[in-house]
Amino acid sequence: MFQSERVRGILYQVLLLAAVVGVGWYLVSNTLHNLSTRQIQVGFGFLSREAGFEIAESHIAYDASNAYGRAFVVDADGVVLDRLPAREGSPEVVATGPRRDLQPGDRVDASALRAVEAFGAAQLRRAEMTPVAYEWSPRLGLVVVTKTGGRAVIGDAQQIDRKLATWAALLDQAGATGIKMSNIDLRFGASPAIRRS
């Protein structure tokens, strides 16, 4: 049986695999035992805990009670930057969807950032359209929270001028008919969806 090269080859491979698995098991179990003995916690759970420090000269609302994973600066192309101050007056976009740990060099939705810039350039004069906060989630894209408490789902920056014009026209129509809107979804082109308040 051990005379056959094929059988010996398989036996050597099985023995090598067992040795690799054994060494791996030993290293992992030893590491976990040592961490437990020294009461050292590992993982990314700290990102959701209170940071306990301030960010000097911050242009976003951030204080010592915020989580570590809260403050990121992102350039216009959607690249997460490291330790760079935000541009004065730059808007804050809050991620509301499932979170993952961002690292410098990661990319986020640049289209949503372009939509935020378009809002800043539009100089909206209506309180119903004036943004007080921007939210982003993978499912909805960009959502604008307005001074009046309304929410407008913008999605991305495609046809942003048309979306703003549609929103204004719907507000005019709602005002003329006495309809109060709380939410509007502008992602569907000529078929926006509204929720009455």
N, C-alpha and C positions, 0 to 999 in steps of 0.2 A: 504494500500500500504506500509506504513512504519512498519506494523506489521510483515512483512516477514523478517526473518533474512538475507536471500539472498539479498534482495533489500537494507536493511540497510548496509550490508557489502560492496556492490558496491558503495553506496552513500558515506560511510566513505572513501573508497579508492579514489574516485573522489575528495572529499574535501581535502584529504591529498596531492594528486598529485597537485591540484591547489595551495595549500599552499606552497609546495616545489618549484614549478615553479615561484610563486609570489616572494618568498624570493630570489631565484636565480636571477630573473629579477631585483629586487631592488638592490642587491649587485653589479651586473655587471653595471647597469646604473649609480649607485652612484659612483663606481670606475672610470668609463669612464668620468663622469662629473668632478670629482675632478682632474683627470689627465689633462683634457682639461683646466680647470680653472688655474691650475698651470703650464701649457704649458710643460708638461712632456711627451716625446715620449717614447713609449714602443715598443718592438719587436727586431728583429735581423738585422735590416737594417744597424746598425752601423758596422757590419762586412765588408761591402763593402766600407765604408768610410775610408779616410786617418787616420792612427793611430796617427801620431804626436809624436812618440817616437822611439828611436833606440833600437835594441837588442844588448847588449854588447857581444863581443866575439862570434859572430854568424858565423857559417860555411856555411850559405846559404846567398844569396844576399837578404838582407832585410834592409830597411831604413825607416825613419819616414813617407815617402810618400806612403808606402805600406798599404794595408788594414789590419784590425785587424785579419781577418780570413785567413791570408796568410801563417803563419809559424806554422808547426806542425812537431814534431819529432815522428817517427814511428820505433818500434823495428823490428827485423827480422821476427817475427811472424805476423806482420801486425797490432799490437796493438798501438793505438795512446797514446803517453806518455805525461806527464805533466811536464813542466818546467825543462826538462833535456837538456843539451847541446848536439848538434849533434856531432857524432864522427868526428874527424879531417879527412878531405878528403872524407867524405861520400857524395854520389851524391844526387842531388835534383830531386825529381819527382814532376812534376807539374800536378795537376788534371785539365783536360780540359772539362770534361763532366758536366752534371748538378750537382751543388754543394748542399751539405746539411751541416749543422753545425756539425763539428766533436767535440767530447768531449773526454777527457781522458778515456781510456778503450774501445772506439769504435774500430772496426776492419776495416782495408782496405785490398785491394788485396795483400796478402802476396806472391802470385805467381809472380806478377809483380816486387815486391821487390827482389825476388830470381833471376829473369831474369836480373835485374840491377846489382846485385852482380856478376852474371855469366859474364856479359860484362866487369866488372872491372877485373875479374880473367883471361879473355881471352887474354889480352895484344894484342889487334888488332894493326897491323902495317900499315894497309891501311887507308888512309885519307877518302876514301869513306865509311868506316865502323867505323871510330872513333867517338864516341858519344860526342856531346857538350851539349846535353840536353835530358832529358827523359820526356815524357808526358804520362799521363794515362787517359783513359776515360772508362766508363762502356761498351760502344759499341765496341771499338777497343782493349781495353786492353793497353799494353805497346807499345808506339811508340818511336823509337830512332831517334833523329835529329842529323845528322852527320856534320862533319867539312865542307863538300862540299855542305851542304844545302839539301842533300837528306833526305828522311824519310823512315824508315823501320818499318812496323807494325809487332811486335813480338807476341803480344797477351799475352801469359803467359810463364812460365818457362819450360813447357813440351817440351822435345826434343830440348832444346836450342842449343846443339852442332850441331844437324842436321840442325837447322835453320841457324846458323852461317856458316856452310859449304855450304849450298844451296846458301846463300847470296854471299859468296866469289866466288862460281862457276858461278853464274849469272853475277857477275861483270867481271870475266875473259872472259866469253862468249860475254858480251856486248862490252868489250874493243877490243876483236878480230874482232868483226863485225862492230865496229864503232857506235853502238847504245848507246845513252845517256839515262840513267834512272834517273828519279827524285824521284819516289816512288816505293817501293816494299812491297808487303804484303806476309808475310811468315807463316801465320796462317793455310794454307791449305795443309800442308804436302808436297807431291810430286808435287803439282800444285800451285806454287807461282804465284801471279799476279804482273805485273810490269806496270808502267806508264812511257812512254817515255817523255823526256823533250824537 
